[in-house]
């Protein structure tokens, strides 16, 4: 008995040996908790961002490209060089002091200037959470931008600049398209020595003599050259011959289209096909220059829309294999003679069409495309049926009609701006004049077809010159006819907005007269 009694204390030892059981239960509870954190579908994703505590920034010349993102993402702020809203946007920050700097040559230069500005440093530091500065999005950025962001503790939520630059190269875009099985306009990739050599290269590729030549980098028609004679070639020979490789294409009778998408871990999400406005003399001085978009349910034929979606998904899936994730846009060219659709170019980034994409009915019903882009960088597990989402977004009832006009100064003169229209909602009167109706920060506030949202870029005190961006006008309904001509309503609005600018040609002041205010607008702003 005594032995048994002395042996009895071993029972706790056995219980101690069973102590892993509670740990196992705890581990099981933790696992269940982890599973509960998984976002399942659009509703969970929306709630996740409404509760977000991570500071997220869009840093650029203007806030145009992702207007409204602050309404979807708690803690989202714009940091801009140009204050389009005169201090009235609740979630936008623009440094007040203009610091000495080299003349801006690109949006990258503007972003790097902002990241080095003490007022921006202080603003970001004031909003840091737990010692973490947050995450940053850019329209355009380079390797210097990445270094400056890291120095501030910001994570750039886009693939590396080096990869984006590689893919932004129009020559490399075609090579990616070939891998993806996406059709391109008949082309040859080759250096060009002179006009005779160009014709020899074109003949080898059976491209004919009416050609389009693109250099690897450029925007809004600046580096797209239409060549049908030696005289045409001579205008652009320096730019063409300076490149190691050009894209030489057969010229086709085409219409422009655009489709935005997002490469995610669950597949490529594809937005509806949009028309593109290109080369309208009322809007841009560049013959091949992009100057707006329309989004509406019947844009192009059902066959073209299906093929564009297929091509975009294929291209996005190939981008993922190349190491890319997130937002991108494809320009398509639709041949009016044979009905074929071809890839035009890739924009591996948020684009000038992003604002119109992210405010359409399909985006408001589920979530805007930029939300899925940000989600890929949030270290947050989620599940999403991309196939079902794409199917929903392709349905006509989920697409409403909108158009945007990108208005540039088209005259060959230099003028100082004394008055400029405000950003917000404008209303057209019966006599064709327009009046400012009310302040708002994006197009959703436009109620009727006699109203439009205007985002001003060129301000009072700036200069207007050929190619300078004046602003963006966004309206309900069509901007073009079915044969791709500007509607009379669009022409009226363009003339009316331009009429709101009051400018003078100062005597004796040329492009070098006041360098500090002439630099904005000499390159693509969106």
N, C-alpha and C positions, 0 to 999 in steps of 0.2 A: 504493500500500500504506500509505504513511504517513498519507495522508488517511483511508484506511479505519480505520487504527489510531486516529487522532485522533477519528474519528467514533464509535469503539466506546464511549466513555464515555457516549454518549447512551442506551445501553440501560438503565442505572439510572433515567434520566429517564423512560423509557417504563414501567419497573416502578413508578416513583413515581406515574406517571399511573394505574396500576392499583390504587393503594392503596385506593380506595373499595370494592374487592371484599371485602377482609377486613371492612371496616365493615359492608358489606351482610350478610355472614355473621353478624357479631356482632348486628346488628339482628334477623336471622332467629332467632338463638338466644334473644334477649331476648323476641321475640314468642312463641316456643314456651314460654318460661318463664312468660310472662303467661297463656298459655292453660292451662298446667298448674295455675295458681293458681285457675282457675275451679272453684267447687264444683259438682259434678254429682250432684244427688240427695241424699236424706236421709242416707246414710252419710257423705258428705263434710261435710255441714252439722254433723252430730253431732261428727265428729272436729275440725272447725274450732273449735267451742266448748269441747271438752275441752282444747284447746291455747291457748285465749284468754289474752292477757296484759293486756287492757284492763280496768281496774277498772269494774265495773258495779254500780249500787246500786238497790235499791227502797226509797224513803223514804216512810213513811206512819205512821199511828197504830199499826198492827200489821203483822205479816208475813203475815197470813192469805191475801191474795189470790193471791200467787205462791209459796206454800210449796213447797219442793222445787226451786226454780229454781237454787239454789246447787249442786245435784247434777248439773245439766246444763251449767252455765256456770262454768268455772274463773274465779275472781276475782270472783264475784258475792257481794254482801253486803247484808244488811238493815240499815237504820237506822230505828229505831222509837221512838215516844214511850212506848208501853206495852211492857214486857218480859213477854210472855206466858209465857216459859219460865224465868223466874227465873235468868237467866244461864247456862242449860244449853245453849242453841242455839249450835253452834260457829261459825256465820257471821252472827250477829246482834249489832248494837251499839245500846245505849241509853245516852244520857248520864246520868250519875249525879246531877249537881247540877240541881236544879229552879231555874231562873232566873225572876226577876219578869217577868210578862207580862200583857197584857190577857186577859180571859176568852175562851177559845176559842169561836168560833161555828161552826166548820167544820173539815173535814180540811185545807183549804188553810191555815188559821191554824196548825194543828199543824205542817204541813210547813215553813211559813215560820219558825216558832219553831226547828225543828230546824236549818234552814239558817243561822240566825244564832247558833247555840250554839257556843261555843269548843271544847267537847269534840268536836263533830261536825267542825268545821274541822280540828282536829288529827288526827282519825282519817282523814279524807279525804286530808290532806296526807301522812300517813305511808304511804299506799298508792299515791301517784301514781307513774306510770311515765314516765320521760323528761320530767318536768316537766308531764305532762298528768294532770289530775285524774280523767278518765274520763267515764262516762255515767250518767245518772240517770233512773229510771222513778218515776212517782207514780201513786197511785190517783186523786187529785184535785190540781189545781194551778191557779194563776191567774197573771196577768202579773207580780205581785210575786215569785212563786216563780221564774219564769223569770229575772228580774233577779238574784235572790239566787244562783241556780245558776250563771249566767254569771260572777258575781263570784268564785265559787269555782273557776271553770274547768271546770264540769260542763256537758256537753251534755245537754239534755233530749230523750230519745228518744221523743217523741210529737209530733204536729202541734201548732202554736201554740195557746196557751190561748184566744186570741180566736176561732179557727176552731172549737175544741171547744165553747166556750160557745155559739156560734151554732147548732151542730148539736144540742147538748144541749137546746135550747129545743124543747119538745114541739110548738109551733106550726110551727116550721121543719122538724121531723122529718117532719110530714105533707106538707109541700111537696116535700121530697126524695123521699118515697115516691111521690108523684104522678109525678115525673120518671122514677123507676125502674120504674114500672108495678107497684107493690106495693099490694095492696088494703088499705084502712083501714076500720075501723068507720064507718058513715055519720056524718058530722060536719059542723060549720060552725065556721069560725074568725071570732070576733067579740068586741068588747068587750061587757060586760054592765053595764047601768045599775041594774037592779033586777029583782025576780022577774017582773014583768009583761013587761019587755023580754026576759028570758031565754025566756019562753014564745013571744013573737013571733018571736024568732030561730029557735027550735027548730021552730016551725010552718013557717016559710019553708023550712027544710031538710028538712021532713017527718020529723022525728026523734021525734015523739010527745011525751008529757009525763013519761015516766020517763027521766031523763037522768043522764049522768055528765059533770061539768065538771072540767077539769084546767087549772090555771094553768101558765104556761110552764116553771117550774122547781120541782123538789121530788123527794122520794124516799120509797120504802117506804110509799106511801099517805098521806103527810102532806098532799099537795096534790091528791088525787083525791077529789072530792066527789060523793056519790050523792044526787040530788035528785028527789023525787017529790011534794013539796008545798012550800008557802010556809014551813012550819015548818022543813023540811030546809034550805031556802035561807037562812033567817035565821041558822042556825048558822055559815054560812061566807060571809055576804054581804060582810064587810069584805075578806077575802082575794080574793074573786072580783072585786069592783068596783074594787079597787086596780090591776088589771092592764089594760094597754092592749089586750090581746087574749087570749082564752081558747079552749081547744078544747072545744067542746060536742058530745057524742056521744050517739047513741041507746044506751040501756042494753040489753045483750044478755045472754042466759044463756050464760056462757062459762066456759071453763077456761083457765088461764094456761100458757104454754109459753115456753121461752127457747132461743135458739141463739146461740152465740158464733162469731166468725169473725175473719179477719185479711186485710186488704187488702194484697196484695203486688204487686210489679212484674210478676209472672207470672199474676195473677188472684186471686180471692177464695177463701181456704181456709175451709171450713165444717165445724164440729164437729157431732156429732149433736144432735138435738132433745131438750131436757130438759123435764120437767114443772116447774111452779112451785107452791110452797106459798104461799097467800095468805090473810091474814086470820084464821088459826086463833087463837082466844082463848087457847089454852094457850101460844102463842108470841109474840103481839104484841097490843098494845092498839089497833092501827089496823085498821079494817075492810078497807081495800084494801092493807094492808101486806104486802110480800114478806117471807117468813120461811123460805125454804129451796128446795131443788131435789131432783129425783131424775133419775138418768140410768140408762136400761136399754133393751135392744134393742127392745122392743115398745111403747115410749112412743107412744101415738096410732096411728092407722091408717097403712098404707103410703102411702096417697094424701096424707094430711096431712103426713107426713114429707117426701115428695117435693116438695110445694108449698112447705114451709118452707125446704128447701134452695134451691129455685129463687128464691124471694123474697129470701133472704139473699144469694145470689150477685148477683142484680140490684141489690140495695141497696148491696152492697159495691162493685160496679162503678161505680155512680153516685157513691158517696162518693169514689172515686178521681178522677172527673171534677171533683168539687168541691174537690179539692186535699188530700184526706185519705188517709193510709195507716196501716196498723197494726191493732191490736186493736179490736174493737167487739162489741157484743151487741145483739140484737133481742129484745124481748118480743113474743110473739104472743098473740092472743086467739082461741080456737077456739069458735065458736058451736055450742052443743049442740043447737039447734033445726034448723039447716040444714046443719051440717057444714062451714061455710066457715071459713077461717083469715084473720085480719086482723092487720095490724101494730098492736102496742100502743104501744111506744116504743123509742127508740134510746138506748143508752148508748155514747157514743164514747170508750171507755176499757176498761181491765181492770175487772172487776166482782166482785160477791159470789159469782157462779157460777164464776169462773175457776179456783178451786182444785179444784173437782170435775171440771171439764172437763179440766184438765191432768194429772190423775192417773188417768184412765180408760185401759183397755187399749189403745185406738186410739192414744192419745198416747204411752204407754210403748213401744209397738211401733215407732212412727216417731219422732216428736218432739212435745213439747207445743206448743200453739198459741203460747205466749209466746215460744218460741224463734224462730219465724218472724217475730214482731213485732220482736224485738231485731235479727235479721239485716238487716232493712231499714235499720238505722242503722249498720251496721258497715263501710260503704265496701268491701264485699267482693262481687265479681261471683259470681253463682250461677245455676244452671239448675235448674228444678224443674217436673215435670209435675203441675200443680195438679189437672187433671182426674182423673188416675189416683189421686192422694192422696185427693181427695174421694170417689171411688168406693170406695176401700178403707175409709175411715172410716164409710161408710154401711152397711157389711155387718154383719149381726147378730153374727157371731163376733168382731168387733172391739170390741164394746160389752159391758161388764160392768155389773152392777147396784149402784148406790150411792145414798145419800141424805144430805142434810145439813139440819140444823135450826138456824135462827138464833134463839136464845133471848133474848127480851127480858123485862124485869121488867114484869109486866102489872097489878100492884096500884096503886091510887091512894093511895100512901103514900110516905113518905121514910124510909129505913132505913140505918143505918150497918153496914157489913160487918165482922164480927169474924173470920169464917173463909170461905175460898173454895177451891174444888177446884183441883187442879193440872192443868196442861196435860199431855196424854199419853194413854195407853191405859187405859181403864176396862173392867171386866168386870162383867156382871150375873149375880147369883147366882139360884138357883132360887126364892128367896122374894121376888125383885123388888128387893132391895137391890143396891147397886153398891160395888165396891172398886177402888182404884187398882192397876193391874197393873204398869205400867212406863212410863218416860219415853220418848217418841218425838216427832219433830217434824212428822209428817204422817200421813195416813190409811193409807198403804201398809202400815203395820205391823199393821193390823187383820186378824186371821186368820179369825175366826169371827163368826157373827151375834150371839153373846152378848157381843161386844166392840164398843167404839166409841172413836173418837178425839175428845177434847174439847180445844178451844182456848179457854182462859180469857181474858176481856177485863176484866170487873169484878174487882178485886183486893181483898185484905184492906186495910181502911182507906178504901176508896172508899164511895160512897153509891149505894143503889138507889132509883130513883124511876120512875114510869110512863114506859115507853119506853126505859129504859137497857139497853144491850146487856150481857148477862151472859156469853155465849160462844157458840161454834158446836160442834155435835155432829155427827160424821160416822160413818155406819155402812154396812155392806154390806146389800144388799137394799132392799125397798120401805119407804117411810115412809107411803104413802097406799094406800088401797084403790082399786079400779078406778073407784069413784064419787067419788073425791077426798075421802075422809074419812081422818083420821089413823088409822093402825093402832093396835091395843092396845099393840104393842111400842113404837111411837114415844111413845105417851102415858106408858108406864112409864118410859122413859128420860128424858123431859122432867121428870117428877115427881122422879125419882131424882137428876138433876143439880141441880135447884133445891133439893132437900133437903140437898145438900152445902154450900149457902150458909147461914151462921149470921149473922143480922142483927138489930138492935134498933131500935126507934123511940125515939130519945133525947128525953127531956122538955125542952121549950122550944127545941129546935133545929129550924128549918125549912129551906127551900131556901136561905136566906141565912146559915145558921148557920156554914158553913165553905166559902166560895166556892172555895177552892183545890182541893177534892176533888170538887166537885159538877159541874164543867164537862164532864167526859168522859162521853159517852153521850147527851147532849141532842141529838145530830145523828147522821146515819148514819155508822157507823164503817167500813163495808166496801162 
